[in-house]
Every structure is written in C-alpha cells, then in structure tokens.
C-alpha cells in the first residue's frame, strides 16, 4: 500500500520568514515579515506541510555556530506554534563553497527539498516555494516544483523564473 503524497510549502528564512539581516543568529535581532503567519495558516488549511529551507553560510564562515543556529531555530519554531502554525522541519545548509567546498544542499541546488521529499513523502510537483532570491526559485525548479513566488518588497525585480513576483506575502494567497 502506497501512502498518499503530501504537498509542501517551502519557505526561505532570511527575507521571507524574517527581515533580512546579515548573518542573523540572535533572537533579539529577529523580526518576522508581515503576513508570514497568515500565509502559513492559509497553506496549512489547504493541507500543505510547512518547511523552512535556508542557506546559512555564517556557520561555515564561523560568524556563529550550529548551536547558535539551533537556539534561534527553536525559538522561531515556538513562535510559529504560538501563532497556530506547525513547521514540519527546518532544513539548513551550513556550507559555503569557498570554505567547505561544493555541496548538494546549498540553494540553488535542490538538496534540502529532496531530503524533505524523502523524509515526508512529498509531492514536489504540486508543492510551492517562496523565496527572496533567484537561487531560492531555482532550488524549487531544480527539485521539480511548478509553482514559485519571488518576494521583492522593493518592486525592483523585473525578471525571474518564479511563477510570480510579489511585493507582499499576502499577494500570494489573496488573488
């Protein structure tokens, strides 16, 4: 008997979940982006599992440790829970090519999404990714996702391989 595959909403962290701040690892510097909880509740209501997929080269660069990342991560996941959102898992790439060499998990490579697919029996073709950089969109495309959103709050991006460029998260679920 084959188990039913689930759809997923993949979110980049810095620039989608929280306001982009270089090498963010302190709770006191973390600010959620307006609309992130509503976006997640909308997709949860549709039956999607929620995942965060984030490049964290600050670990390879020794700006902060895996423990620092884990501490912030635990706090962030608890904050989501307090807003009625369950994050199935946070995947991160701690590598930086010039320091740790090439890897299969650093976006635009699809490694984190493919790992989630294996671990949670996901239907990637019918899943969605939201990112603030083209490498996020390319990771989704490289994993076989057909739907992607590039969040550009400045409205400056004119070209992307994303399904749609949005300036606010609520532009994704409010048609």
N, CA, C and O atoms as a DFTB+ gen file, in Angstrom:
700 C
 N C O
     1  1       0.834      -1.179       0.000
     2  2       0.000       0.000       0.000
     3  2       0.884       1.250       0.000
     4  3       1.762       1.395       0.850
     5  1       0.648       2.143      -0.950
     6  2       1.426       3.377      -1.031
     7  2       0.703       4.479      -0.270
     8  3      -0.505       4.670      -0.416
     9  1       1.467       5.202       0.546
    10  2       0.885       6.305       1.302
    11  2       0.707       7.517       0.398
    12  3       1.497       7.752      -0.517
    13  1      -0.337       8.273       0.671
    14  2      -0.622       9.462      -0.115
    15  2       0.496      10.489       0.065
    16  3       0.929      10.781       1.180
    17  1       0.944      11.022      -1.063
    18  2       1.979      12.057      -1.006
    19  2       1.351      13.375      -0.588
    20  3       0.208      13.677      -0.930
    21  1       2.120      14.148       0.156
    22  2       1.643      15.431       0.668
    23  2       2.281      16.586      -0.100
    24  3       3.394      16.479      -0.614
    25  1       1.546      17.683      -0.159
    26  2       2.071      18.899      -0.754
    27  2       2.781      19.693       0.332
    28  3       2.462      19.580       1.516
    29  1       3.762      20.507      -0.101
    30  2       4.546      21.279       0.852
    31  2       4.641      22.734       0.428
    32  3       4.627      23.062      -0.759
    33  1       4.737      23.587       1.423
    34  2       5.095      24.981       1.231
    35  2       6.498      25.122       1.784
    36  3       6.726      24.946       2.981
    37  1       7.441      25.443       0.901
    38  2       8.828      25.671       1.290
    39  2       9.059      27.167       1.394
    40  3       8.701      27.924       0.492
    41  1       9.655      27.588       2.492
    42  2       9.938      28.998       2.721
    43  2      11.423      29.201       2.955
    44  3      12.035      28.496       3.758
    45  1      12.004      30.170       2.252
    46  2      13.330      30.623       2.620
    47  2      13.180      31.330       3.964
    48  3      12.098      31.830       4.272
    49  1      14.231      31.382       4.762
    50  2      14.099      32.053       6.061
    51  2      14.370      33.549       5.925
    52  3      13.442      34.356       5.980
    53  1      15.635      33.921       5.749
    54  2      16.009      35.337       5.746
    55  2      15.483      36.031       4.491
    56  3      15.879      35.710       3.370
    57  1      14.581      36.988       4.707
    58  2      13.977      37.715       3.601
    59  2      12.569      37.266       3.279
    60  3      11.873      37.930       2.512
    61  1      12.124      36.132       3.858
    62  2      10.755      35.642       3.666
    63  2      10.071      35.453       5.025
    64  3       8.994      36.000       5.263
    65  1      10.692      34.686       5.902
    66  2      10.146      34.488       7.247
    67  2      10.460      35.705       8.113
    68  3       9.609      36.190       8.859
    69  1      11.685      36.185       8.002
    70  2      12.127      37.324       8.808
    71  2      12.793      38.369       7.927
    72  3      13.222      38.085       6.809
    73  1      12.868      39.581       8.456
    74  2      13.545      40.668       7.758
    75  2      15.018      40.308       7.618
    76  3      15.664      39.896       8.581
    77  1      15.539      40.468       6.406
    78  2      16.931      40.131       6.099
    79  2      17.882      41.005       6.909
    80  3      17.829      42.233       6.854
    81  1      18.757      40.333       7.666
    82  2      19.844      40.990       8.393
    83  2      21.042      40.073       8.235
    84  3      20.938      38.871       8.478
    85  1      22.163      40.617       7.837
    86  2      23.323      39.779       7.552
    87  2      23.693      38.875       8.723
    88  3      23.881      39.334       9.850
    89  1      23.792      37.587       8.431
    90  2      24.262      36.581       9.379
    91  2      23.501      36.633      10.709
    92  3      24.090      36.680      11.789
    93  1      22.200      36.623      10.587
    94  2      21.299      36.692      11.741
    95  2      21.365      35.402      12.559
    96  3      21.164      34.311      12.026
    97  1      21.646      35.535      13.845
    98  2      21.617      34.369      14.725
    99  2      21.139      34.703      16.141
   100  3      21.047      33.813      16.986
   101  1      20.834      35.980      16.407
   102  2      20.389      36.383      17.736
   103  2      18.885      36.630      17.743
   104  3      18.350      37.286      16.849
   105  1      18.217      36.107      18.748
   106  2      16.765      36.264      18.883
   107  2      16.374      37.735      18.894
   108  3      15.383      38.120      18.273
   109  1      17.137      38.549      19.590
   110  2      16.773      39.967      19.710
   111  2      16.844      40.718      18.376
   112  3      16.294      41.814      18.260
   113  1      17.507      40.149      17.379
   114  2      17.596      40.783      16.056
   115  2      16.562      40.246      15.070
   116  3      16.468      40.737      13.945
   117  1      15.793      39.252      15.476
   118  2      14.857      38.560      14.588
   119  2      13.522      39.300      14.544
   120  3      12.905      39.539      15.582
   121  1      13.074      39.663      13.328
   122  2      11.781      40.319      13.136
   123  2      11.016      39.586      12.036
   124  3      11.490      39.491      10.904
   125  1       9.842      39.073      12.367
   126  2       9.023      38.369      11.382
   127  2       8.517      39.341      10.318
   128  3       8.212      40.498      10.609
   129  1       8.434      38.856       9.095
   130  2       7.892      39.653       7.994
   131  2       6.370      39.633       8.069
   132  3       5.758      38.599       8.337
   133  1       5.782      40.781       7.832
   134  2       4.330      40.930       7.859
   135  2       3.670      39.938       6.897
   136  3       4.011      39.871       5.716
   137  1       2.731      39.182       7.426
   138  2       1.969      38.243       6.609
   139  2       2.460      36.805       6.633
   140  3       1.809      35.927       6.066
   141  1       3.607      36.538       7.283
   142  2       4.156      35.175       7.247
   143  2       3.250      34.176       7.962
   144  3       3.084      33.050       7.491
   145  1       2.665      34.568       9.085
   146  2       1.810      33.621       9.813
   147  2       0.517      33.355       9.045
   148  3       0.037      32.222       9.004
   149  1      -0.042      34.394       8.441
   150  2      -1.271      34.233       7.648
   151  2      -1.014      33.352       6.431
   152  3      -1.836      32.500       6.093
   153  1       0.123      33.554       5.775
   154  2       0.481      32.726       4.617
   155  2       0.558      31.254       5.030
   156  3       0.012      30.384       4.350
   157  1       1.229      30.983       6.134
   158  2       1.384      29.600       6.597
   159  2       0.048      28.995       7.015
   160  3      -0.225      27.833       6.717
   161  1      -0.785      29.771       7.701
   162  2      -2.106      29.251       8.089
   163  2      -2.947      28.952       6.851
   164  3      -3.670      27.956       6.824
   165  1      -2.862      29.796       5.829
   166  2      -3.605      29.575       4.588
   167  2      -3.200      28.234       3.966
   168  3      -4.061      27.426       3.615
   169  1      -1.910      28.001       3.831
   170  2      -1.449      26.756       3.211
   171  2      -1.700      25.549       4.112
   172  3      -1.983      24.459       3.613
   173  1      -1.602      25.723       5.420
   174  2      -1.935      24.635       6.340
   175  2      -3.398      24.235       6.162
   176  3      -3.727      23.049       6.131
   177  1      -4.264      25.227       6.047
   178  2      -5.702      24.977       5.832
   179  2      -5.931      24.187       4.537
   180  3      -6.872      23.398       4.449
   181  1      -5.071      24.401       3.537
   182  2      -5.175      23.665       2.275
   183  2      -4.557      22.268       2.363
   184  3      -4.619      21.503       1.400
   185  1      -3.968      21.933       3.501
   186  2      -3.399      20.601       3.701
   187  2      -1.908      20.493       3.435
   188  3      -1.372      19.386       3.412
   189  1      -1.231      21.602       3.236
   190  2       0.214      21.585       2.967
   191  2       0.995      21.441       4.273
   192  3       0.569      21.920       5.324
   193  1       2.138      20.777       4.186
   194  2       3.112      20.776       5.265
   195  2       4.015      21.993       5.046
   196  3       4.259      22.388       3.906
   197  1       4.505      22.582       6.127
   198  2       5.335      23.786       6.032
   199  2       6.781      23.445       6.387
   200  3       7.058      22.823       7.412
   201  1       7.696      23.872       5.509
   202  2       9.131      23.652       5.709
   203  2       9.879      24.959       5.503
   204  3       9.477      25.800       4.698
   205  1      10.963      25.118       6.234
   206  2      11.873      26.234       6.005
   207  2      13.158      25.627       5.457
   208  3      13.688      24.660       6.004
   209  1      13.649      26.214       4.365
   210  2      14.888      25.764       3.725
   211  2      15.797      26.985       3.616
   212  3      15.475      27.946       2.918
   213  1      16.928      26.943       4.307
   214  2      17.729      28.154       4.436
   215  2      19.229      27.893       4.294
   216  3      19.778      26.989       4.924
   217  1      19.872      28.692       3.466
   218  2      21.332      28.695       3.395
   219  2      21.849      29.456       4.605
   220  3      21.380      30.559       4.888
   221  1      22.797      28.890       5.312
   222  2      23.363      29.526       6.494
   223  2      24.892      29.487       6.429
   224  3      25.543      28.815       7.230
   225  1      25.448      30.215       5.467
   226  2      26.902      30.211       5.285
   227  2      27.639      30.845       6.457
   228  3      28.852      30.678       6.588
   229  1      26.921      31.568       7.308
   230  2      27.559      32.136       8.503
   231  2      28.159      31.074       9.401
   232  3      29.079      31.355      10.170
   233  1      27.645      29.846       9.310
   234  2      28.209      28.740      10.095
   235  2      29.583      28.378       9.543
   236  3      30.543      28.275      10.307
   237  1      29.696      28.183       8.221
   238  2      30.991      27.856       7.604
   239  2      31.994      28.989       7.800
   240  3      33.191      28.752       7.962
   241  1      31.491      30.217       7.782
   242  2      32.365      31.389       7.940
   243  2      32.738      31.648       9.404
   244  3      33.511      32.560       9.697
   245  1      32.179      30.830      10.333
   246  2      32.440      30.924      11.774
   247  2      31.938      32.241      12.372
   248  3      32.489      32.721      13.363
   249  1      30.894      32.825      11.775
   250  2      30.266      34.014      12.370
   251  2      29.353      33.607      13.524
   252  3      29.131      34.380      14.456
   253  1      28.831      32.395      13.450
   254  2      28.031      31.818      14.519
   255  2      28.104      30.308      14.382
   256  3      28.534      29.789      13.352
   257  1      27.683      29.607      15.424
   258  2      27.831      28.148      15.459
   259  2      26.516      27.436      15.120
   260  3      25.455      28.054      15.038
   261  1      26.620      26.136      14.929
   262  2      25.422      25.306      14.754
   263  2      24.520      25.442      15.986
   264  3      23.296      25.462      15.862
   265  1      25.125      25.534      17.168
   266  2      24.355      25.702      18.402
   267  2      23.600      27.028      18.397
   268  3      22.436      27.083      18.795
   269  1      24.262      28.100      17.944
   270  2      23.592      29.404      17.834
   271  2      22.400      29.306      16.886
   272  3      21.317      29.810      17.183
   273  1      22.611      28.652      15.742
   274  2      21.537      28.487      14.757
   275  2      20.391      27.677      15.372
   276  3      19.225      28.049      15.233
   277  1      20.716      26.584      16.045
   278  2      19.692      25.726      16.651
   279  2      18.886      26.473      17.708
   280  3      17.668      26.313      17.794
   281  1      19.555      27.280      18.504
   282  2      18.884      28.054      19.548
   283  2      17.867      29.018      18.924
   284  3      16.719      29.071      19.366
   285  1      18.272      29.770      17.917
   286  2      17.362      30.689      17.236
   287  2      16.235      29.912      16.566
   288  3      15.077      30.330      16.591
   289  1      16.586      28.787      15.972
   290  2      15.610      27.957      15.275
   291  2      14.517      27.465      16.226
   292  3      13.333      27.523      15.893
   293  1      14.905      26.988      17.396
   294  2      13.931      26.508      18.382
   295  2      12.985      27.633      18.795
   296  3      11.776      27.428      18.906
   297  1      13.537      28.810      19.020
   298  2      12.716      29.969      19.384
   299  2      11.741      30.312      18.250
   300  3      10.561      30.558      18.501
   301  1      12.230      30.328      17.008
   302  2      11.408      30.672      15.848
   303  2      10.266      29.663      15.676
   304  3       9.121      30.064      15.464
   305  1      10.554      28.390      15.762
   306  2       9.524      27.352      15.611
   307  2       8.474      27.499      16.715
   308  3       7.279      27.347      16.459
   309  1       8.913      27.793      17.938
   310  2       7.971      28.007      19.042
   311  2       7.094      29.235      18.783
   312  3       5.911      29.236      19.122
   313  1       7.670      30.274      18.187
   314  2       6.887      31.471      17.853
   315  2       5.821      31.129      16.811
   316  3       4.695      31.620      16.898
   317  1       6.159      30.298      15.833
   318  2       5.164      29.849      14.852
   319  2       4.044      29.080      15.549
   320  3       2.866      29.317      15.284
   321  1       4.410      28.170      16.429
   322  2       3.406      27.374      17.146
   323  2       2.467      28.290      17.922
   324  3       1.258      28.059      17.951
   325  1       3.016      29.326      18.552
   326  2       2.185      30.260      19.324
   327  2       1.194      31.014      18.437
   328  3       0.197      31.548      18.924
   329  1       1.473      31.054      17.132
   330  2       0.573      31.714      16.175
   331  2      -0.288      30.695      15.424
   332  3      -0.952      31.039      14.447
   333  1      -0.275      29.441      15.884
   334  2      -1.125      28.419      15.281
   335  2      -0.558      27.776      14.034
   336  3      -1.308      27.235      13.221
   337  1       0.764      27.826      13.868
   338  2       1.412      27.265      12.676
   339  2       2.427      26.216      13.113
   340  3       3.265      26.470      13.978
   341  1       2.341      25.037      12.505
   342  2       3.306      23.975      12.784
   343  2       4.300      23.897      11.633
   344  3       3.915      23.689      10.482
   345  1       5.569      24.062      11.946
   346  2       6.643      23.908      10.965
   347  2       7.085      22.448      11.026
   348  3       7.570      21.985      12.058
   349  1       6.917      21.724       9.916
   350  2       7.264      20.296       9.915
   351  2       8.745      20.071      10.168
   352  3       9.126      19.156      10.898
   353  1       9.591      20.922       9.555
   354  2      11.030      20.799       9.784
   355  2      11.729      22.004       9.168
   356  3      11.257      22.594       8.195
   357  1      12.861      22.351       9.760
   358  2      13.735      23.377       9.200
   359  2      14.976      22.670       8.673
   360  3      15.665      21.971       9.415
   361  1      15.251      22.857       7.393
   362  2      16.466      22.327       6.772
   363  2      17.413      23.490       6.550
   364  3      16.991      24.580       6.163
   365  1      18.692      23.260       6.795
   366  2      19.655      24.328       6.549
   367  2      20.922      23.781       5.921
   368  3      21.309      22.633       6.142
   369  1      21.549      24.628       5.139
   370  2      22.845      24.322       4.548
   371  2      23.877      25.184       5.261
   372  3      23.841      26.409       5.140
   373  1      24.799      24.569       6.005
   374  2      25.802      25.330       6.738
   375  2      27.068      25.608       5.916
   376  3      28.049      26.136       6.439
   377  1      27.038      25.256       4.652
   378  2      28.247      25.310       3.822
   379  2      28.426      26.644       3.108
   380  3      27.487      27.423       2.946
   381  1      29.655      26.876       2.693
   382  2      29.992      27.998       1.816
   383  2      31.071      27.475       0.887
   384  3      32.134      27.066       1.354
   385  1      30.824      27.479      -0.435
   386  2      31.727      26.799      -1.376
   387  2      33.210      27.137      -1.222
   388  3      34.050      26.242      -1.304
   389  1      33.546      28.397      -1.002
   390  2      34.958      28.796      -0.905
   391  2      35.621      28.276       0.370
   392  3      36.847      28.263       0.473
   393  1      34.817      27.852       1.333
   394  2      35.365      27.364       2.605
   395  2      35.210      25.852       2.726
   396  3      36.172      25.143       3.022
   397  1      33.990      25.365       2.496
   398  2      33.716      23.944       2.726
   399  2      33.563      23.140       1.443
   400  3      33.301      21.938       1.498
   401  1      33.721      23.778       0.295
   402  2      33.585      23.073      -0.973
   403  2      32.132      23.022      -1.430
   404  3      31.230      23.488      -0.734
   405  1      31.926      22.453      -2.596
   406  2      30.582      22.348      -3.159
   407  2      29.774      21.305      -2.395
   408  3      30.321      20.342      -1.857
   409  1      28.457      21.518      -2.362
   410  2      27.566      20.571      -1.702
   411  2      26.279      20.483      -2.520
   412  3      26.088      21.234      -3.476
   413  1      25.414      19.571      -2.140
   414  2      24.142      19.403      -2.848
   415  2      22.985      20.066      -2.124
   416  3      21.844      20.006      -2.582
   417  1      23.280      20.707      -0.981
   418  2      22.182      21.300      -0.218
   419  2      22.102      22.814      -0.359
   420  3      21.048      23.390      -0.087
   421  1      23.164      23.469      -0.768
   422  2      23.140      24.934      -0.871
   423  2      22.319      25.359      -2.075
   424  3      22.625      24.996      -3.211
   425  1      21.265      26.136      -1.812
   426  2      20.441      26.635      -2.911
   427  2      21.323      27.485      -3.823
   428  3      22.074      28.327      -3.330
   429  1      21.253      27.288      -5.123
   430  2      20.141      26.781      -5.922
   431  2      20.085      25.258      -6.100
   432  3      19.212      24.754      -6.806
   433  1      20.997      24.530      -5.475
   434  2      20.894      23.070      -5.533
   435  2      19.621      22.648      -4.791
   436  3      19.204      23.327      -3.852
   437  1      19.003      21.541      -5.199
   438  2      17.715      21.140      -4.611
   439  2      17.822      20.218      -3.399
   440  3      16.807      19.682      -2.956
   441  1      19.009      20.020      -2.857
   442  2      19.225      19.011      -1.816
   443  2      18.284      19.065      -0.627
   444  3      17.785      18.027      -0.191
   445  1      18.031      20.249      -0.095
   446  2      17.167      20.341       1.089
   447  2      15.737      19.935       0.750
   448  3      15.079      19.271       1.550
   449  1      15.252      20.324      -0.421
   450  2      13.891      19.983      -0.838
   451  2      13.775      18.482      -1.101
   452  3      12.771      17.860      -0.753
   453  1      14.810      17.905      -1.718
   454  2      14.796      16.469      -1.999
   455  2      14.876      15.653      -0.710
   456  3      14.282      14.579      -0.613
   457  1      15.608      16.164       0.276
   458  2      15.677      15.494       1.579
   459  2      14.298      15.501       2.246
   460  3      13.867      14.494       2.808
   461  1      13.621      16.635       2.177
   462  2      12.261      16.726       2.736
   463  2      11.323      15.771       2.006
   464  3      10.468      15.138       2.625
   465  1      11.485      15.670       0.693
   466  2      10.643      14.762      -0.095
   467  2      10.798      13.329       0.398
   468  3       9.807      12.623       0.589
   469  1      12.024      12.905       0.602
   470  2      12.278      11.540       1.075
   471  2      11.738      11.333       2.483
   472  3      11.098      10.321       2.772
   473  1      11.999      12.291       3.344
   474  2      11.641      12.147       4.751
   475  2      10.130      12.218       4.994
   476  3       9.618      11.570       5.907
   477  1       9.411      13.011       4.174
   478  2       7.985      13.247       4.423
   479  2       7.069      12.778       3.290
   480  3       5.873      13.068       3.316
   481  1       7.605      12.060       2.295
   482  2       6.804      11.549       1.181
   483  2       6.025      12.681       0.491
   484  3       4.796      12.665       0.424
   485  1       6.776      13.653      -0.014
   486  2       6.165      14.853      -0.591
   487  2       5.945      14.732      -2.092
   488  3       6.692      14.060      -2.803
   489  1       4.907      15.399      -2.544
   490  2       4.612      15.560      -3.963
   491  2       5.210      16.902      -4.375
   492  3       4.550      17.938      -4.287
   493  1       6.462      16.876      -4.826
   494  2       7.150      18.127      -5.133
   495  2       6.531      18.861      -6.320
   496  3       6.512      20.091      -6.343
   497  1       6.035      18.136      -7.284
   498  2       5.450      18.767      -8.463
   499  2       4.300      19.705      -8.085
   500  3       4.094      20.733      -8.731
   501  1       3.560      19.350      -7.048
   502  2       2.414      20.154      -6.615
   503  2       2.706      20.931      -5.325
   504  3       1.786      21.318      -4.604
   505  1       3.967      21.151      -5.047
   506  2       4.379      21.936      -3.893
   507  2       4.765      23.342      -4.344
   508  3       4.808      23.629      -5.540
   509  1       5.046      24.216      -3.378
   510  2       5.271      25.637      -3.638
   511  2       6.515      26.090      -2.870
   512  3       6.777      25.616      -1.764
   513  1       7.274      27.008      -3.464
   514  2       8.396      27.629      -2.748
   515  2       8.239      29.141      -2.807
   516  3       7.822      29.703      -3.820
   517  1       8.585      29.791      -1.690
   518  2       8.603      31.253      -1.618
   519  2      10.013      31.649      -1.203
   520  3      10.514      31.211      -0.167
   521  1      10.644      32.480      -2.019
   522  2      11.988      32.953      -1.716
   523  2      12.135      34.419      -2.048
   524  3      11.268      35.018      -2.683
   525  1      13.238      34.989      -1.612
   526  2      13.503      36.396      -1.927
   527  2      14.701      36.560      -2.852
   528  3      15.091      37.680      -3.182
   529  1      15.282      35.439      -3.266
   530  2      16.413      35.465      -4.199
   531  2      16.167      34.424      -5.286
   532  3      15.478      33.426      -5.071
   533  1      16.737      34.676      -6.438
   534  2      16.553      33.771      -7.571
   535  2      17.052      32.371      -7.237
   536  3      16.507      31.393      -7.748
   537  1      18.073      32.249      -6.396
   538  2      18.584      30.915      -6.044
   539  2      17.522      30.082      -5.319
   540  3      17.526      28.856      -5.424
   541  1      16.613      30.737      -4.583
   542  2      15.512      30.018      -3.935
   543  2      14.569      29.441      -4.981
   544  3      14.142      28.290      -4.896
   545  1      14.257      30.275      -5.974
   546  2      13.360      29.865      -7.052
   547  2      13.995      28.716      -7.837
   548  3      13.323      27.739      -8.168
   549  1      15.283      28.839      -8.131
   550  2      15.989      27.799      -8.889
   551  2      16.054      26.482      -8.115
   552  3      15.985      25.412      -8.721
   553  1      16.183      26.539      -6.797
   554  2      16.165      25.305      -5.996
   555  2      14.829      24.602      -6.181
   556  3      14.778      23.380      -6.324
   557  1      13.750      25.375      -6.177
   558  2      12.425      24.793      -6.415
   559  2      12.308      24.190      -7.799
   560  3      11.829      23.067      -7.954
   561  1      12.740      24.926      -8.799
   562  2      12.697      24.420     -10.180
   563  2      13.549      23.161     -10.303
   564  3      13.131      22.182     -10.920
   565  1      14.746      23.189      -9.713
   566  2      15.653      22.035      -9.776
   567  2      15.099      20.812      -9.050
   568  3      15.503      19.685      -9.333
   569  1      14.177      21.032      -8.116
   570  2      13.539      19.924      -7.393
   571  2      12.246      19.476      -8.067
   572  3      11.630      18.503      -7.632
   573  1      11.823      20.177      -9.129
   574  2      10.624      19.767      -9.859
   575  2       9.350      20.484      -9.461
   576  3       8.265      20.084      -9.884
   577  1       9.451      21.546      -8.646
   578  2       8.260      22.313      -8.277
   579  2       7.788      23.123      -9.481
   580  3       8.600      23.639     -10.249
   581  1       6.483      23.229      -9.637
   582  2       5.922      24.012     -10.744
   583  2       5.461      25.393     -10.307
   584  3       5.191      26.244     -11.153
   585  1       5.366      25.635      -8.992
   586  2       4.854      26.918      -8.514
   587  2       5.862      27.558      -7.563
   588  3       6.334      26.927      -6.617
   589  1       6.183      28.834      -7.834
   590  2       7.155      29.548      -7.012
   591  2       6.821      31.034      -6.990
   592  3       6.261      31.586      -7.937
   593  1       7.183      31.656      -5.883
   594  2       6.944      33.086      -5.705
   595  2       8.233      33.750      -5.250
   596  3       8.888      33.292      -4.314
   597  1       8.584      34.833      -5.926
   598  2       9.730      35.633      -5.524
   599  2       9.201      36.854      -4.789
   600  3       8.473      37.664      -5.362
   601  1       9.570      36.986      -3.510
   602  2       9.160      38.129      -2.704
   603  2      10.193      39.232      -2.874
   604  3      11.348      39.085      -2.476
   605  1       9.764      40.334      -3.467
   606  2      10.619      41.506      -3.653
   607  2       9.847      42.717      -3.163
   608  3       9.080      43.327      -3.909
   609  1      10.059      43.057      -1.905
   610  2       9.305      44.158      -1.302
   611  2       9.611      45.506      -1.952
   612  3       8.836      46.452      -1.808
   613  1      10.735      45.602      -2.665
   614  2      11.087      46.866      -3.326
   615  2      10.352      47.049      -4.650
   616  3      10.208      48.171      -5.137
   617  1       9.886      45.942      -5.230
   618  2       9.235      46.023      -6.533
   619  2      10.204      46.284      -7.668
   620  3       9.779      46.667      -8.758
   621  1      11.496      46.087      -7.442
   622  2      12.518      46.387      -8.453
   623  2      12.781      45.228      -9.420
   624  3      13.238      45.452     -10.540
   625  1      12.497      43.996      -8.997
   626  2      12.803      42.837      -9.836
   627  2      11.881      42.811     -11.042
   628  3      10.659      42.842     -10.899
   629  1      12.462      42.756     -12.213
   630  2      11.689      42.752     -13.448
   631  2      11.666      41.383     -14.113
   632  3      10.776      41.091     -14.911
   633  1      12.651      40.538     -13.783
   634  2      12.708      39.221     -14.412
   635  2      13.074      38.167     -13.371
   636  3      13.988      38.349     -12.568
   637  1      12.345      37.078     -13.409
   638  2      12.614      35.947     -12.535
   639  2      11.999      34.715     -13.185
   640  3      11.053      34.819     -13.966
   641  1      12.538      33.566     -12.858
   642  2      11.932      32.320     -13.322
   643  2      10.770      31.905     -12.419
   644  3      10.150      30.865     -12.641
   645  1      10.478      32.712     -11.407
   646  2       9.361      32.425     -10.499
   647  2       8.039      32.485     -11.254
   648  3       7.913      33.187     -12.257
   649  1       7.061      31.740     -10.759
   650  2       5.711      31.797     -11.311
   651  2       5.187      33.220     -11.233
   652  3       4.529      33.707     -12.151
   653  1       5.497      33.892     -10.098
   654  2       5.010      35.256      -9.897
   655  2       5.968      35.997      -8.971
   656  3       6.512      35.419      -8.030
   657  1       6.167      37.291      -9.250
   658  2       6.917      38.166      -8.362
   659  2       5.889      38.935      -7.540
   660  3       4.957      39.519      -8.092
   661  1       6.062      38.934      -6.216
   662  2       5.120      39.629      -5.335
   663  2       5.881      40.633      -4.472
   664  3       7.066      40.453      -4.192
   665  1       5.189      41.691      -4.055
   666  2       5.818      42.684      -3.183
   667  2       5.399      42.506      -1.728
   668  3       5.999      43.094      -0.828
   669  1       4.358      41.690      -1.498
   670  2       3.889      41.396      -0.136
   671  2       3.502      39.930      -0.079
   672  3       3.039      39.371      -1.074
   673  1       3.684      39.305       1.065
   674  2       3.312      37.895       1.196
   675  2       1.832      37.677       0.946
   676  3       1.449      36.662       0.363
   677  1       0.984      38.616       1.380
   678  2      -0.448      38.394       1.196
   679  2      -0.864      38.390      -0.281
   680  3      -1.963      37.944      -0.609
   681  1      -0.002      38.879      -1.163
   682  2      -0.285      38.808      -2.599
   683  2      -0.286      37.360      -3.106
   684  3      -0.767      37.084      -4.205
   685  1       0.251      36.449      -2.308
   686  2       0.297      35.036      -2.704
   687  2      -1.045      34.366      -2.476
   688  3      -1.514      33.627      -3.341
   689  1      -1.675      34.605      -1.333
   690  2      -2.915      33.889      -1.042
   691  2      -4.175      34.715      -1.306
   692  3      -5.270      34.156      -1.347
   693  1      -4.046      36.014      -1.483
   694  2      -5.204      36.834      -1.815
   695  2      -5.128      37.114      -3.303
   696  3      -4.277      37.879      -3.757
   697  1      -6.012      36.496      -4.055
   698  2      -5.962      36.616      -5.525
   699  2      -6.797      37.785      -5.992
   700  3      -6.879      38.045      -7.192
